[in-house]
Structure formats: C-alpha cells, structure tokens
Amino acid sequence: MADHPRTILLYIALVLFMYYPVNTSGGWVPYSSALPSGARCYVKIQSLHPTQFAVGYREIDRRTEKVIEKDDKKLLVYMKHHAAKIVVGPNGEPYIIDSHHMVCVIERTGKSKTIYAVVEANLSNLPVDSFWNEMVKRKWVYLYDENGNGPLDPKLLPRTIKDLKDDPFRSLAWEVRERGGFKKTDDPFAEFLWADFFRKKIPVNGANENMNQLINEAIKLCHNESASKLPGYSKVDLIPLEMEQ
C-alpha cells in the first residue's frame, strides 16, 4: 500500500506527458492568432502577408548562394538568429514587417517551409482600415512599389512572399551598404529610402546592368550633401560590412 501514492503520481505524470509533451523547441511555439507581443513562434512562409511591394532580387540571389550551403543544423541557427518580426492582423493573419529578404532566401533554398519570428504586436482586434492606419502610424508598412510610385493603397500589397516584385535599386542600395557607402541602421525601410534616392540620381533603365560601375557611382552619391538626411549617412567611406551569412 505504501507504493500506492507513488503509482498514482507516475500515472499522472504519464498522462501529462502524453497530452502535454515537453517543449523541445527552445521556447518557440506554433503560430496562432492569440500570440501576444514578444512571443517567439514558427510560422509557414506561405501564410505570411508582406508589408511592402518589392524586394531586391539580386540581393536575394547573392544571399541564397551563401545560405543554401548550410546544413540543417546551421540553417536552424541562422533562421533563429535572423528571426523575422511579425504582426498579428485582422482575422488572425500574420503580417511580416521585417526581414522580407531573409524569408525570400529561405523560401528559395527549398530547405524549409517555415521561418522563425517574433510577434511585435497583436492587432487582430482592429477593423481592417484601423489596422492599416496603425501600421502606417508605426511605420510597419512601406507603400511604394518597385518603381518608387506611391503611397499606394495597402489593399494592393502582394498576398504572399512569392508575389513580391523586383526593385533593382533596392539591390543597389544593399550592395552600397555592404561596401561601406552608408551605415546599417534600425530605421524602418532605410534601404528603400536609399534606393529611391539612387533611382532619382542615376539615369539608367535598370540597376542590374554594369553593377560595379553603378555601385561606385552610388557610393560617391552617398557622401553628397543631398543625402545627408538619409538614415546611415556618412561623409566618408565606411569599413565595408561582411556580407550577411
């Protein structure tokens, strides 16, 4: 009889283990519409709604070349280190507000259908119009297209990551930043602001042609007084950044 309480405890422990398994994901939980601000989760790439119209395909290509070489263990570390930021929106839908390029890289490698993300805010209780007003207010949406036209109606935003268009000047801005043309900052959509600056200063049909020449020209423009109000501006060349791995 002395072992009876112990047997009951073991039975309870077994039931708890079966129905509430130990979380081995290091604090990362499946995405749900109830997640609060600060929650860490993993979410399907195909379910993410972009908050910008374009990305730089050249940047994605360059970064994919590096990431695709990683084995599963290193890729997992990479994805957690570069966790995206998301907002829970109307109908519980996840909206990605940062790291669009990183997610595109992961999707392109074909190695994972999910990414890791941190919930910046849960705005699922807001009506659609109020939601977008709040997103604009917090600078969590960039409403200019791949040609710099805007601001556009947020209802025109791409539905999925795969629908993002190519802005070659966004790639140019990334290349320039990597080579020390301007500082990396936390300002929202900083590279898009530089891309638009270059778009107006460099008279080319597309920034993919003669990229090295365009980069050199763009770096000179970075130190011009006309760029002084852009995020990360520097009067002199900076030490080039190591390309993101």
Order of alpha helices (4+ residues) and beta strands (2+ residues): alpha-beta-beta-beta-alpha-alpha-beta-beta-alpha-beta-alpha-beta-alpha-alpha-alpha
